[in-house]
Amino acid sequence: MAVAEPSLDVENALFASGVRYVIGCDEVGRGAMAGPVAVGMAIVDARIGGIPEGLRDSKMLSEKRREALAPLAAEWVLYSAVGEASAAEVDALGITACLGLAGKRALLALHASGADIAASTVLLDGSQDWLNPALGSPLPVQMRVKADRDCASVAAASVIAKVHRDKIMIDLHEEYPHYGWVGNKGYGSPTHMAAIAEHGATPVHRVTWIKSEAPAPVAPDAPVSAGTLVAPGVFDALRADGAD
């Protein structure tokens, strides 16, 4: 079976309709049991050059190939950013809210880099708009199932975010080697589940996702309230510039 190659057809149609910038958007780590959920964003405009050779949805690439492509993808787009929501935030707020939270943080990073968020349309992988409920002011969002496969801007965001999050999990593996995160990246592999059963959960586990028969966390996080999840003034700064 031929491997699907992403194109700029959807992005170019948006440019033809008057959109100035397209923000390709994809999430990684949604189904993991440990580590953050991350949202990648990559901005392109009508002047974007040829797609980097071999760019694909991150799930279609080997780890080695993703690592080689991520810097090429970041150089190809106008701006890119990855936002995160922690395991503790996932436990406190739920995964859908945390996708929006991570997406909002990615938008804040793009805005800080000089991106014109207000003139952009978000091209979001999937069929659910989880981004706008997290924003004070809505952005134009076009949802598309398999956008990470078909749309080059989203594929770029996918690769950039996947490599970013994998690096986090590889680094955490050094601190918590029992769980095999260098290989499973926090997903529920047999090795990971067996380690939870033997050693309990860590502060970077999503403890609400672990079955009740698993041992109690060995170092539970302090209680987290929704009001303390984000540094004061961070989102206000984004809102003041009309970019949220």
GISUL-V680004 format. One record per backbone hydrogen bond with DSSP energy under -0.5 kcal/mol. NH is the residue of the N-H (numbers start at 1). CO is the residue of the C=O. Records with the same first field share a line. If there is no record, write none. Layout:
# GISUL-V680004
NH = CO / CO
This chain:
# GISUL-V680004
6 = 55
7 = 150
12 = 8
13 = 9
14 = 10
15 = 11
16 = 12
17 = 13
18 = 15
19 = 14
20 = 119
21 = 119
22 = 44
23 = 121
24 = 22 / 42
25 = 123
26 = 40
28 = 38
32 = 29
33 = 186
34 = 186
35 = 204
37 = 85
38 = 28
39 = 83
40 = 26
41 = 81
42 = 24
43 = 79
44 = 22
46 = 20
48 = 45
55 = 52
60 = 57
61 = 58
66 = 62
67 = 63
68 = 64
69 = 65
70 = 66
71 = 67
72 = 68
73 = 69
74 = 70
75 = 71
76 = 72
77 = 73
78 = 43
79 = 43
81 = 41
83 = 39
85 = 37
90 = 86
91 = 87
92 = 88
93 = 89
94 = 89 / 90
98 = 94
99 = 95
100 = 96
101 = 97
102 = 98
103 = 99
104 = 100
105 = 101
106 = 102
107 = 103
108 = 104
109 = 105
110 = 106
111 = 107
112 = 108
113 = 109
114 = 110 / 111
115 = 110
117 = 115
119 = 116
120 = 117
121 = 21
122 = 140
123 = 23 / 121
124 = 122 / 142
125 = 25
126 = 144
130 = 128
134 = 131
135 = 132
137 = 244
140 = 120
142 = 122
143 = 141
144 = 124
147 = 144
149 = 146
150 = 146
151 = 147
152 = 7 / 150
155 = 151
156 = 152
157 = 153
158 = 154
159 = 155
160 = 156
161 = 157
162 = 158
163 = 159
164 = 160
165 = 161
166 = 162
167 = 163
168 = 164
169 = 165
170 = 166
171 = 167
172 = 168
173 = 169
174 = 170 / 171
175 = 171 / 172
176 = 172
179 = 176
180 = 177
183 = 180
184 = 180
185 = 181
187 = 184
189 = 187
193 = 189
194 = 190
195 = 191
196 = 192
197 = 193
198 = 194
199 = 195
200 = 196
205 = 202
206 = 33
207 = 205
209 = 206
210 = 207
214 = 211
218 = 201
219 = 201
228 = 225
229 = 226
234 = 231
237 = 233
238 = 234
239 = 235
240 = 236
241 = 237 / 238
242 = 239
243 = 238
